[in-house]
Amino acid sequence: MARTRKRRIRVDGADYRWTVRHVDPGHVIVRVWHVATGRGTRLEALVAFDDPWLNFGPIITAPSDRVAEVFALEPVTPRLVAGLIQQAVAAGWPAHGDSVK
């Protein structure tokens, strides 16, 4: 079984770690947690991603002008993770271990 790579990211002055794990051929889970508080207040987000290696046949047989409409081929990037963190904090995610107000 492959090891999950833990990545670092700094968003709005706070340090986080994040991982990506495949759920199925069309989705991944992005897990984020604040470095100081550990995994107790982690954020999990289901993100659409049609892995080109796992969906090779359907992707190459789809009409080329519709591939972008039908398949989510944009990989998870630090920019996407930063946006998820900012949205979650704005929605009340207790990233720092504080209680939700």
N, C-alpha and C positions, 0 to 999 in steps of 0.2 A: 504494500500500500504506500502510495506517495505521501511524503511529508507536506503539510500545509505551510506555505511560506507566509510568515508574519511580516507585514510591511509597516513602515512608520509614516506618519503624516502629521503636519502641524497645521491646524485650522484655527484662525482667530486667536492666536497666542496659546492654544492648548495642544498638547501632544497626545496623539492617538495611535493605536495599532489597528491594522485591518487585515482580513484574509478574504479569499474568494474560494468557494467550493461549489463544484457542479452538483446540481440537484437532478436534472434530467437533460436531454439534448437541447431543450429550449430555455433553460433557466439556470442561474447561479444564485447563490446566497452570499451576500456581502455582510461580514460580521465586523463590527467596530467596537472598540472599548477604549476608555480613557486610560492612559498609561498609569496615572497615580492611583486610580481606584481599582484597577485590574478588571477581571471579567464579570464582576457582579452586576454592572449596569450596562451590559453590552447591548448594542443595537444590531438587529438583523433585518436586512432588506432583501426581498426577492427581486431580482433584476432579470429582465428578458435578455437572453443571449443565445442565439442559434449558433452553436459551435460549428465552424465550417468543416472541421474534420469529422464530426459526428453526423452532420447533415449534408455531406458532400453531394450525394446523389440528387436529393430534392433541390439543392441550390443550383446545380449546373443544368438541371432539366427545366427549371422555372424560366419563364420569359425574362430576358435580360432587363427589360424596362420595368419589370415588376419586382425584381429581387429585393430592392430597398424597401418596398411596401410590405412584402410578405415576411421577410426575415430580419431579425435584429442581429446585425453583424458587428455592431460597435462594441469593442471589448470594454471591460471595466478599467477605468483609468483613475489616477489620483484626482483629476478634476471632478469626475463623477462622484467619487467617495467624499470629497470635500463638500460637494453640493448636498449629498445625503446627510452628512453631519450637520450642516447649517440648517437644513430643513427640519431635522429631528430636534435640534436644540430650540429652534423657534417654536416647534409644536409642544415643547415641554419635556423632552427626553432628559432625564437627570444624569447627564454624562459625568458629572463630577461627584455623584453620590448624593446630591441634594434631593430632598423630596420635591415632588411635582406640586406646583402651586395652583 
